[in-house]
């Protein structure tokens, strides 16, 4: 039976100061943190944004979630950032704060994997039309069961979930055959044994296996683990100081930066030993087979850091003088490819209104809104016309996997869209 979680309403937190002392010999670096702006200064209604409080608190009272953090970004400024409820209810009840890190689950596909792929694209390392088999030897094509005709699967097919690969694998059966912490065997399993369900580009199956395959390509091209590449080329350049993967092997020393971030993490599902997962990815493939470094899940972050990332995407790949992608690359990434059948409906790594309308609400631009969700309860929606982002970080899988944020995502998106006045 779901527990009624005690409410702990947090006030707006104060962003840390990144001001530096003036010096005649030191060049002042651009600040990483997004500035705060009042809703009124951003052309939004404060009274309407305050309605988010009742929506989130109602979810907590129903037992849908123990707590959450919500951020609203307009342009390159944060106009709303509040925490609600509790960070943890097992083994102890700990109030939520805006500093809390969350397991992004599948939102990692965008923030970590797809962004890495788009960087490699604009650096001339890969092409969207490249066959996956160029990078992963033995990667099977689609074979028409009627004619025997073969169609190669491309990088774009993986990004748009139009490859035809199965959605997931039977993790216990896989582990029984190959063992845990076997990422190379997993990639070979996807390459040679996973079904191809339709001709690439003609239909859509949302598949974690697509992004695990993309991980394999990134690692092949760069010679680095996905977690290391993303840290050096996305998170650190943007100044996302509270964003990382948590590898489950070779864990950091107690005083390291990663270990200190682990202490800020919201726990997820309670395991058979009675303890919740903390700083360990919830997704079974990512945790049991890919040891916490996975193309489909594994990024942990907080609302302020994810706000920086959202602002960069909405502003053509850069924010506060820090650039991770070119403006045309972002445009391509957030546009539904004309090469695909219209039924696919996905951009390069992102949901669009055609496939993620519930997450985007019912008011934001239908043509230029993209976003993504995470199984644990996270979501990011960006209206590119209004340069407005809605971030909900919740952990509906704590203490057990029976919470829900589906309706809350839509309600909050509608509130934010309705608060735009200019």
Buried (B, 14 or more C-beta within 10 A) or exposed (E): EEEEBEBBBBEEBEBEEEEEEEEEEEEEEEBBBBEBBEBEEBBBBEEBBBBBBEBBBEBBEBBBBBBBBBBBBBBBBBBBBBBBBBBBBBEEBBBBBBBBBBBBBBBBBBBBBBBBBBBBBBEEBBEBEBBBBBBBEEBBBBEEEEEEEEBBBBBBBBBBBBBBBBEBBEBEEBBEEBEEBBBEBBBBBBBEEBEBBBBBBBBBBEBBBBBBBBBBBBBBBBEBBBBBBBBEBBBBBBBBBBBBBBBBEEBBEEEEEBBEBBEBBBBBBBEEEEEBBBBBBBBBBBBBBBBBBBBBBBBBBBBBBBBBBBBBBBBBBBBBEBBBBBEEBBEBBBBBBEBBEEEBBBBBBBBBBBBBBBBBBEBBBEEBBBBBBBBBBBBBBBBBEBBBBBBBBBBBBBBBEEBBBBBBBBBBBBBBBBBBEE
